[in-house]
Amino acid sequence: MNYGNEEIEAKKRIQELTNIINKANYEYYNLDNPTITDQEYDKYLRELINLEEKYTSLADLNSPTKRVGGEAIDKFVKVRHSIPMISLANVFNEEEIREFDRRIKNAGFSPEYVCELKIDGLSVSLHYEHGKLKFAATRGDGIIGEDITHNVKTIKTVPLDLGIDIDIEVRGEIYMNKATLEKLNREREKNGEVKLQNVRNAAAGSIRQLDPKVAAKRHLDTWIYHLPNPLDYNINTHYEALEYMKKLGFKVNGASRLVKDVDGILEFVKEYTEKRNSLPYEIDGIVIKVNDIKMQQSLGSTVKYPRWATAYKFPAEEVLTKLIDIKFTVGRTGQITPNAVLEPVLVMGSTIRRATLHNEDYCKTLDLRIGDIVSIKKAGDVIPEVVEAKSERRIGNETLFKMINNCPICGSLLVKKGNVDYFCVNDNCPKKNIEGLIHFASRNAMNIDGLGEEIIEDFYNEGFIKTIDDFYNLKTYKEDIIELEGYGLKKVTNLLLAIEESKKNSLERLIFGLGISGIGAKNAKLLASTYQNMDNLCLATYEDLLSIKDIGEILAQNIVSYFANPVNTMLISKLKDLGINMSYLGGTIKNNVNITEKKFVITGTISFMSREEIKDLIESYGGKCVDSVSKKTDVVIVGTEPGSKFTKAKDLGITIWFENDFKGIVDSL
């Protein structure tokens, strides 16, 4: 068969992914020694599935997308599953959960669901004859597993005799509690042994011990969650099956919940996303199953996955991917920032293709090389950044990081200021000017709706906007803009109205929009509320500024230097003449002994106020809301269904305001 260039590249990538996944399966299922994370595995598998769907002729009959996992290892007797132990497809966000629900409804069903915790352990099948345990087996490849009866008998939650004459198979998860792993690792460290990596590896390694005495010392546990043939026992729903297995003496997780619809699923996901860290065992997601057994049978399965169930995987806070390249960008102050170009990866629900590398020293400290496998996380859950290079994953063809000497846009020689940062000092550098204009129009600054990055760049290149005051003269180019491709009368009219509306903004937005070095949105608001108008701020001395809490020496000097520059004072004068508001429109900061200068964390739901309203109230009294609980937190406000922050606050002895306490404070203000 003749293939085009696109098909040749796809075939090459399919083979690469197949090799990666097959190797990962063997290491994970057979050796209990994975060298890539679950998140990386999921990413590669999804890419392979997408390629095989697009290029059906390239899909191999033995592709890993058609298999469940590894093969039984030789030191255990092999066991054939009479009913295959197939795994579950994964979903990663709310939209994919809703799509799972839509597919079932589109098949003509009105389902109820059972939500269960996805335990991080090792799958097991338990077989009983006449009520007595006959054998226990691992999943293996879904068809052939391993006989692990000798070790499973050491697990105290596995009944050896059900006390009734019954033939039955049940399935579940063998796992290790967090506290057990900690204790085990302390003992191993004391004995000079290597620590066990995580609870999943610890459980899998323990259950595969040839000597059951070793497994017995590991204090393994089980959760049972599946009856493969419930109709044989006159059981018509999955939830009834859970109750039935519980009555037989199996350990069934009490968190499992019957829900009426997809909104019930999402509520369960939200609840256990918050409770996850407070559980004594590890979970890595939520399993969602259609409750009705006959409905399950009608929906059926693909080669690999049941259509009636899926597993929501918690978003990874820190994930691994490949560093493809390092690109340099110019900021509004001229600062040069290296940025990582990455293989696309899902981080906390968002696909990340780029991440900040901050500066030259940051890259050198991490010893970054193009081609590295790197660890990515979201800083403050918003900005992605590279936190580590996995040097042990290098194969020898990686390229060392090298800082550039010239501006990537205008070619000017870069100047190093301070110890770490490089700057383009060319005042006419196009990119530097464009970034400053984009910042001025951005949401936290003047918030000019409709002026996105691409539009500002277009207007800059057309000569319509070169400096900040040009935004407010853009109406003189109205006819010229309408003639541009993609700009109709309605779009341009709305844009000009948004520009006029921005003139009414409070002073803090203008201060932030001017781009004074180091002044973020919070400090801009602090300056605006302190000085009340632009004239007062322009006249502020270095000493005056230093007297303001949170304004240090560097910021004070930056502010003074900005207003000492005649180019900047001329700009402010022009903006005044154009009718831009120069006064603070917010109220003054009030004082309250319970709130002022204290740090607050909110967890759970407060019935009489939204989180934003609570935050605004606290800030209006000089308090501060933070995201995480630490020793520096003063008060944790606790509503209904609080998360792990409540537990941590109790552990640290931090002051807790329940809803009634907080309402009393609010009513007294």
FENLINVEN-V229761 format. One record per backbone hydrogen bond with DSSP energy under -1.0 kcal/mol. NH is the residue of the N-H (numbers start at 1). CO is the residue of the C=O. If there is no record, write none. Layout:
BEGIN
NH_CO + NH_CO
END
This chain:
BEGIN
8_4 + 9_5 + 10_6 + 11_7 + 12_8 + 13_9 + 14_10 + 15_11 + 16_12 + 17_13 + 18_14 + 19_15 + 20_16 + 21_17 + 22_18 + 23_19 + 24_20 + 25_21 + 26_22 + 27_23 + 28_24 + 29_25 + 30_26 + 31_26 + 33_27 + 41_37 + 42_38 + 43_39 + 44_40 + 45_41 + 46_42 + 47_43 + 48_44 + 49_45 + 50_46 + 51_47 + 52_48 + 53_49 + 54_50 + 55_51 + 58_55 + 59_56 + 63_60 + 66_63 + 76_73 + 79_145 + 81_143 + 85_142 + 86_84 + 91_311 + 97_93 + 98_94 + 99_95 + 100_96 + 101_97 + 102_98 + 103_99 + 104_100 + 105_101 + 106_102 + 108_105 + 109_104 + 113_259 + 114_289 + 115_257 + 116_287 + 118_285 + 119_117 + 120_282 + 121_119 + 122_174 + 124_172 + 125_137 + 126_170 + 127_135 + 128_168 + 129_132 + 131_166 + 132_129 + 133_160 + 134_127 + 135_127 + 137_125 + 138_146 + 141_144 + 142_139 + 145_79 + 147_77 + 148_136 + 152_148 + 153_149 + 154_151 + 155_152 + 158_155 + 162_131 + 166_164 + 168_128 + 170_126 + 171_226 + 172_124 + 173_223 + 174_122 + 175_221 + 178_280 + 181_177 + 182_178 + 183_179 + 184_180 + 185_181 + 186_182 + 187_183 + 188_184 + 189_185 + 190_186 + 191_187 + 192_189 + 193_188 + 202_198 + 203_199 + 204_200 + 205_201 + 206_202 + 207_203 + 208_204 + 209_206 + 214_211 + 215_211 + 216_212 + 217_213 + 218_215 + 219_216 + 221_175 + 223_173 + 224_251 + 225_171 + 226_171 + 232_229 + 233_230 + 234_231 + 235_230 + 238_291 + 241_237 + 242_238 + 243_239 + 244_240 + 245_241 + 246_242 + 247_243 + 248_244 + 249_246 + 250_245 + 256_253 + 257_115 + 259_113 + 265_261 + 266_262 + 267_263 + 268_264 + 269_265 + 270_266 + 271_267 + 272_268 + 273_269 + 274_270 + 275_271 + 276_272 + 278_275 + 279_276 + 284_118 + 286_312 + 287_116 + 288_310 + 289_114 + 290_308 + 291_112 + 293_236 + 296_292 + 297_293 + 298_294 + 299_295 + 300_296 + 302_305 + 307_300 + 310_288 + 311_89 + 312_286 + 313_91 + 314_284 + 319_376 + 321_374 + 323_372 + 324_341 + 325_341 + 327_339 + 329_337 + 331_335 + 334_331 + 336_422 + 337_329 + 339_327 + 340_355 + 341_325 + 342_353 + 343_322 + 345_352 + 347_350 + 348_316 + 350_347 + 352_345 + 355_340 + 356_384 + 357_338 + 359_357 + 363_359 + 364_360 + 365_361 + 366_362 + 368_363 + 370_399 + 371_323 + 372_369 + 374_321 + 375_388 + 376_319 + 377_385 + 379_383 + 381_378 + 382_379 + 383_379 + 385_377 + 386_356 + 387_375 + 388_375 + 390_373 + 391_389 + 393_390 + 394_391 + 399_370 + 401_368 + 407_412 + 411_407 + 414_405 + 415_423 + 417_421 + 423_415 + 424_334 + 429_426 + 433_429 + 434_430 + 435_431 + 436_432 + 437_433 + 438_434 + 439_435 + 440_436 + 441_437 + 446_440 + 447_442 + 448_441 + 449_447 + 451_448 + 452_450 + 456_452 + 457_453 + 458_454 + 459_455 + 460_456 + 461_457 + 462_458 + 464_459 + 465_459 + 470_467 + 471_468 + 473_470 + 474_471 + 476_473 + 477_474 + 478_475 + 481_477 + 482_478 + 483_479 + 484_481 + 487_484 + 492_488 + 493_489 + 494_490 + 495_491 + 496_492 + 497_493 + 498_494 + 499_495 + 500_496 + 501_497 + 502_498 + 503_500 + 504_501 + 505_502 + 507_583 + 509_506 + 511_507 + 512_508 + 513_509 + 514_510 + 515_512 + 519_516 + 524_520 + 525_521 + 526_522 + 527_523 + 528_524 + 529_525 + 530_526 + 531_527 + 532_528 + 533_531 + 534_582 + 537_533 + 538_534 + 539_535 + 540_537 + 545_541 + 546_542 + 547_543 + 548_545 + 551_548 + 556_552 + 557_553 + 558_554 + 559_555 + 560_556 + 561_557 + 562_558 + 563_559 + 564_560 + 569_565 + 570_566 + 571_567 + 572_568 + 573_569 + 574_570 + 575_571 + 576_572 + 577_573 + 578_574 + 579_576 + 580_575 + 581_503 + 584_532 + 590_620 + 595_592 + 596_592 + 597_622 + 598_595 + 600_624 + 601_635 + 603_637 + 605_640 + 614_610 + 615_611 + 616_612 + 617_613 + 618_614 + 619_615 + 620_616 + 622_619 + 623_618 + 624_598 + 626_600 + 633_630 + 634_599 + 635_599 + 636_655 + 637_601 + 638_657 + 639_603 + 640_605 + 644_274 + 646_643 + 648_644 + 649_645 + 650_646 + 651_647 + 652_648 + 654_649 + 657_636 + 662_658 + 663_659 + 664_660 + 665_661 + 666_662 + 667_663 + 668_664 + 669_666
END
